[in-house]
Amino acid sequence: MTELAYLADMPSAYIRTFRARIVSLPPGGVVLGRTFFYPAGGGQPGDRGTLRLDDGAEVAVVDVVRSGPSVLHRVRAPPAVVHRLGAGVEVEGTLDWERRYRHMRLHTAQHLLSARVFVRTRLRTRKAVLGGLRATIDLEGAPPPGLERELANDLASVVDEDRPVTILQVPRREWDREPTAERSGLVPLPPQVDPVRVIAIDRSDVCPCGGTHVRSTGEIGRVTVEPAVPLPDRGSRLTVTLDGSGPPTASA
């Protein structure tokens, strides 16, 4: 089993370098006792980076995925380096921070977009996917034409106000008492999730999520919202894109 160390609190999402011990070496990957690498899931891509041995040798982490209760770090390196890996060996993990931080900004922007769509139209998000500089949300219906301009203004206002983003741990019984009709998302929580990890954007949104996010909306930077595209099932897809220049890289 791998401890998902990035889940603990908001500062944990900003950890870029950490030490951990290898617990197993399944084919093509490394399982650590704990990790700050995010494994792909919930629409957010897995992290990339490196694992460094004490002698300075490095293996590239090219993808990170869940494997039951463990996290598999898929690695690439010369065979001579891979052969030096073993259970009990301590390594230093380093995240590709530019990529991770972009995903944090984008994921928080996606939560805001879903929330504002729900407030303005009562349409809920069925699915969200992010990568690169873009995030898409699939809605249960079609928003009115021209809504993207209002949504872009909404997001710009919240970014300018630099509202805090926090993590709440809510007991499952308490979470289930809330009316689901008042939430912007339609994805059901697995029954074993307890407590519920909730991402709360001040005066904007409260959403269960296991992803990584920025500490305040000001870190998102400028965004654009594209017109909705119809989907075959009568739903629609909205896209939010980060300004490529972005805000300064956050400190740890």
C-alpha positions as CSV (number, residue, x, y, z in Angstrom):
1,M,0.0,0.0,0.0
2,T,1.2,3.5,-0.8
3,E,0.5,6.5,1.4
4,L,-0.9,9.3,-0.8
5,A,1.1,12.0,0.9
6,Y,-0.2,14.8,-1.4
7,L,-3.7,14.4,0.0
8,A,-2.9,15.4,3.6
9,D,-3.5,19.2,3.3
10,M,-3.1,22.1,0.9
11,P,0.7,22.6,1.6
12,S,1.3,18.9,0.7
13,A,0.3,19.6,-2.9
14,Y,3.3,22.0,-3.2
15,I,5.9,19.5,-2.1
16,R,8.3,19.1,-5.0
17,T,11.0,16.8,-3.6
18,F,10.7,14.0,-1.0
19,R,12.4,10.8,0.2
20,A,10.7,7.4,0.3
21,R,11.6,3.7,0.3
22,I,10.8,1.3,-2.4
23,V,8.5,-1.4,-1.3
24,S,8.2,-3.5,-4.5
25,L,9.2,-3.6,-8.1
26,P,6.3,-4.9,-10.3
27,P,7.1,-5.1,-14.0
28,G,7.8,-1.7,-15.5
29,G,7.5,0.3,-12.4
30,V,8.3,1.2,-8.8
31,V,6.0,1.2,-5.8
32,L,7.0,3.5,-2.9
33,G,5.9,3.4,0.7
34,R,4.6,7.0,0.2
35,T,4.5,9.4,-2.7
36,F,3.8,13.0,-3.6
37,F,3.4,12.0,-7.3
38,Y,-0.3,12.2,-8.3
39,P,-1.5,9.0,-10.0
40,A,-3.8,9.6,-13.0
41,G,-7.5,9.7,-12.0
42,G,-10.5,11.9,-11.7
43,G,-9.7,13.6,-15.1
44,Q,-6.3,14.7,-13.8
45,P,-3.2,13.2,-15.5
46,G,-0.5,11.5,-13.6
47,D,2.7,13.3,-12.6
48,R,6.1,12.9,-14.1
49,G,9.6,13.5,-12.7
50,T,12.6,11.5,-11.4
51,L,13.7,9.1,-8.7
52,R,17.3,9.6,-7.6
53,L,19.4,7.0,-5.9
54,D,21.9,8.1,-3.2
55,D,24.8,7.5,-5.7
56,G,23.3,10.1,-8.0
57,A,21.9,7.8,-10.6
58,E,18.4,8.7,-11.7
59,V,15.4,7.0,-13.3
60,A,12.7,9.0,-15.1
61,V,9.2,8.7,-13.9
62,V,7.2,8.8,-17.1
63,D,3.7,8.1,-15.7
64,V,2.0,7.4,-12.4
65,V,-1.1,5.2,-12.0
66,R,-3.0,3.4,-9.3
67,S,-2.7,-0.4,-8.9
68,G,-5.1,-1.5,-6.3
69,P,-4.0,0.1,-2.9
70,S,-0.6,1.0,-4.4
71,V,0.7,3.6,-6.7
72,L,2.8,2.4,-9.6
73,H,5.5,4.8,-10.8
74,R,6.3,3.8,-14.4
75,V,10.0,4.4,-14.9
76,R,12.6,4.5,-17.7
77,A,16.3,4.2,-17.3
78,P,19.3,2.2,-18.5
79,P,19.1,-1.5,-17.3
80,A,22.2,-1.0,-15.2
81,V,20.5,1.7,-13.2
82,V,17.1,-0.2,-13.0
83,H,19.0,-3.2,-11.6
84,R,20.2,-1.1,-8.6
85,L,16.6,-0.5,-7.5
86,G,15.3,-2.9,-4.9
87,A,12.9,-3.2,-2.0
88,G,14.1,-1.2,1.0
89,V,16.2,1.2,-1.2
90,E,15.6,4.8,-0.3
91,V,15.2,7.2,-3.2
92,E,14.6,10.9,-3.7
93,G,11.5,11.7,-5.7
94,T,11.4,15.0,-7.7
95,L,8.3,16.1,-9.5
96,D,8.1,17.9,-12.8
97,W,6.9,21.0,-11.0
98,E,5.9,23.1,-14.0
99,R,3.6,20.3,-15.2
100,R,2.2,19.6,-11.8
101,Y,1.5,23.2,-11.0
102,R,-0.2,23.8,-14.3
103,H,-2.5,20.9,-13.5
104,M,-3.2,22.4,-10.1
105,R,-4.2,25.7,-11.6
106,L,-6.2,24.0,-14.3
107,H,-8.1,21.7,-11.9
108,T,-9.1,24.6,-9.7
109,A,-10.2,26.6,-12.8
110,Q,-12.4,23.5,-13.8
111,H,-14.1,23.5,-10.4
112,L,-14.9,27.2,-10.8
113,L,-16.2,26.7,-14.3
114,S,-18.5,23.8,-13.2
115,A,-19.8,25.9,-10.3
116,R,-20.5,29.0,-12.4
117,V,-22.3,26.9,-15.1
118,F,-24.5,25.4,-12.4
119,V,-25.3,28.7,-10.8
120,R,-26.2,30.3,-14.1
121,T,-28.0,27.3,-15.8
122,R,-28.5,24.5,-13.2
123,L,-26.6,22.2,-15.6
124,R,-24.4,19.8,-13.8
125,T,-21.0,18.4,-14.8
126,R,-20.9,14.7,-15.8
127,K,-17.2,14.5,-16.5
128,A,-14.1,16.6,-16.4
129,V,-10.8,16.0,-18.2
130,L,-7.7,18.2,-18.1
131,G,-4.3,18.2,-19.6
132,G,-1.8,20.7,-21.1
133,L,-3.4,24.1,-20.8
134,R,-7.0,23.0,-21.3
135,A,-9.8,21.4,-19.2
136,T,-13.1,20.2,-20.6
137,I,-16.4,19.7,-18.7
138,D,-19.2,17.6,-20.2
139,L,-22.6,18.9,-19.2
140,E,-25.9,17.1,-18.9
141,G,-27.5,19.6,-21.4
142,A,-26.8,22.6,-23.6
143,P,-26.1,26.1,-22.1
144,P,-27.6,29.1,-23.9
145,P,-25.6,30.7,-26.7
146,G,-23.1,33.3,-25.6
147,L,-22.8,32.0,-22.1
148,E,-19.1,31.6,-22.4
149,R,-18.6,35.4,-22.3
150,E,-20.4,35.6,-18.9
151,L,-18.5,32.6,-17.6
152,A,-15.2,34.1,-18.6
153,N,-16.1,37.3,-16.7
154,D,-17.2,35.3,-13.7
155,L,-13.9,33.4,-13.6
156,A,-11.8,36.6,-14.1
157,S,-13.6,38.2,-11.2
158,V,-13.0,35.3,-8.8
159,V,-9.3,35.2,-9.9
160,D,-8.9,38.9,-9.2
161,E,-10.5,38.5,-5.8
162,D,-7.9,35.8,-5.0
163,R,-10.3,33.7,-2.9
164,P,-8.8,31.1,-0.6
165,V,-9.0,27.4,-1.5
166,T,-9.1,24.9,1.4
167,I,-9.4,21.2,2.0
168,L,-12.2,19.9,4.3
169,Q,-12.6,16.4,5.7
170,V,-16.3,15.8,6.0
171,P,-17.8,12.6,7.6
172,R,-19.6,10.6,5.0
173,R,-22.9,10.6,7.0
174,E,-22.8,14.4,7.2
175,W,-22.0,14.7,3.5
176,D,-24.8,12.4,2.5
177,R,-27.3,14.5,4.3
178,E,-26.8,17.4,1.9
179,P,-29.1,17.6,-1.1
180,T,-27.2,16.3,-4.1
181,A,-29.4,18.5,-6.4
182,E,-27.5,21.5,-5.1
183,R,-24.1,20.3,-6.3
184,S,-22.5,21.1,-9.6
185,G,-21.2,17.5,-10.2
186,L,-23.1,14.3,-11.1
187,V,-20.2,11.8,-10.5
188,P,-21.3,9.6,-7.5
189,L,-18.9,9.0,-4.6
190,P,-17.8,5.4,-4.2
191,P,-19.5,3.9,-1.1
192,Q,-16.2,3.2,0.7
193,V,-15.1,6.9,0.7
194,D,-15.2,8.1,4.3
195,P,-14.4,10.8,5.3
196,V,-15.1,12.8,2.1
197,R,-12.2,15.0,1.0
198,V,-13.8,18.3,-0.1
199,I,-12.2,21.2,-2.1
200,A,-13.8,24.4,-0.9
201,I,-13.4,27.6,-2.9
202,D,-14.5,30.5,-0.8
203,R,-17.9,31.8,-1.8
204,S,-17.7,29.8,-5.0
205,D,-17.8,26.0,-4.7
206,V,-17.7,22.9,-2.5
207,C,-16.8,19.7,-4.3
208,P,-15.5,16.3,-3.3
209,C,-12.2,15.7,-5.0
210,G,-9.0,13.7,-4.6
211,G,-7.0,16.0,-6.9
212,T,-4.4,18.7,-6.3
213,H,-5.3,22.4,-6.3
214,V,-3.8,25.8,-5.8
215,R,-4.1,27.6,-2.4
216,S,-6.0,30.6,-3.8
217,T,-7.8,31.5,-7.0
218,G,-5.3,34.3,-7.8
219,E,-2.8,31.5,-8.7
220,I,-5.0,30.4,-11.6
221,G,-4.2,33.4,-13.7
222,R,-6.0,34.5,-16.9
223,V,-8.3,32.0,-18.6
224,T,-10.5,31.9,-21.7
225,V,-13.8,29.9,-22.1
226,E,-14.7,28.6,-25.5
227,P,-18.3,28.3,-26.8
228,A,-20.1,25.0,-25.9
229,V,-19.8,22.1,-28.4
230,P,-22.9,19.8,-28.6
231,L,-22.3,16.1,-27.8
232,P,-24.2,13.2,-29.5
233,D,-26.1,12.4,-26.3
234,R,-27.7,15.9,-26.1
235,G,-25.1,17.1,-23.6
236,S,-22.4,19.6,-24.3
237,R,-18.8,20.3,-23.7
238,L,-17.2,23.5,-22.5
239,T,-13.4,24.2,-22.5
240,V,-11.4,26.5,-20.3
241,T,-7.9,27.3,-21.3
242,L,-5.1,28.8,-19.2
243,D,-3.1,31.8,-20.5
244,G,0.2,30.2,-21.5
245,S,2.2,32.8,-19.7
246,G,0.4,32.2,-16.4
247,P,1.3,33.7,-12.9
248,P,4.8,33.3,-11.4
249,T,5.6,29.8,-10.3
250,A,4.4,29.3,-6.7
251,S,6.8,28.8,-3.9
252,A,6.7,25.6,-1.9
